[in-house]
Amino acid sequence: MRTCFTARARASLARVERIPARRVLSDNLPLKGIKLKVLGLEALSLNREKIDLSAIEQLVCPDQVRTLGLALLKVREKLYAGKLLYEAVLEVEDEIKSRGLLGLSEEARGDLAFVRRFEVAAALNRLRTLKARPER
């Protein structure tokens, strides 16, 4: 298969060594007092910022969007604790897998559905106020 690559394809593969680790710079969301609002499958509102989720085809019910919002809050806590972006997302997914969805909220809820790290990362990618820099 590698012999079928053109020289241009080989050059583009050589440039991609790894995805750089990112450290979040902004602290635009406070640690407490965040208002989370689910706007169907298309959007999620954190305080006054709307996150457009319409292009994330893997989300199939509003319960996943609600879980996604709670997962973003957990990711934010881990980022403020000094974790890198990918570490925070992986830790939240591991926490969901080990403790279940009850690990995201202090109260027992019946309106949550499982989301993967890919959906959490896609929602973070659509958070326009998030600023990050590569970690060296």
Secondary structure, 3 states (H helix, E strand, C coil): CHHHCCHHHHHHHHHCCCCCCEEECCCCCCCCCCCEEEECCCEEEECCEEEECCCCCCCCCHHHHHHHHHHHHHHHHHHHCCCCHHHHHHHHHHHHHHHCHHHCCCCCCCCCCCCCHHHHHHHHHCCCCCCEEECC
